[in-house]
Amino acid sequence: MPRPRTPEITVDLVIELEDRPGRPIVVIRRGHPPPGHALPGGFVDIGETVEHAAMREAREETGLEVTLREILGVYSDPARDPRGHSVAIVYVATASGNPVAGDDAAAVIVTDPDASPPLIFDHGQILADYLAKRRAAPGISR
């Protein structure tokens, strides 16, 4: 019996900079299509855990060594990515230091999550979910 065709697995991160007042987050400006601003993240490689992929993507795109704090959610809308069906596991993570754009990121932006530029994919919904959780239980990701 042939293996079923399934969506690709991705990871995305809401990275809080714990060494800055107000705990701003990191957003990237994508260097490859589709253009726009997004949360750091990417595809899970074969043989890699999702946790390792999240830490690797954060390091590659922002130069930050992150600590994964919690899973914010799993996002699986088939229309979430115009390149094809993917399922994202989204982490809230913390880091310290100055992010530097690398890999697929053309630039990084440190922003108050309430003042983030518009985000592509379903990252606007992810950010809204993060903000709702942060407001409901501020101690959860702090």
NORMORA-V646056 format. One line per field, one symbol per residue. psi: psi as a letter, one per 30 degrees, with the letter a starting at -180 (. if undefined). Layout:
psi = ???
//
This chain:
psi = kkklklllklklkjjkjfgkkfillkklkkflkklakllkaakklkgkleeeeeeeeeeeffgkjlkkelkelkkgkfgfkfflklkkkkkkllllajkkklcfkflkkklkffgklkkabgfeeeeeeeeeeeeeiffeg.
//
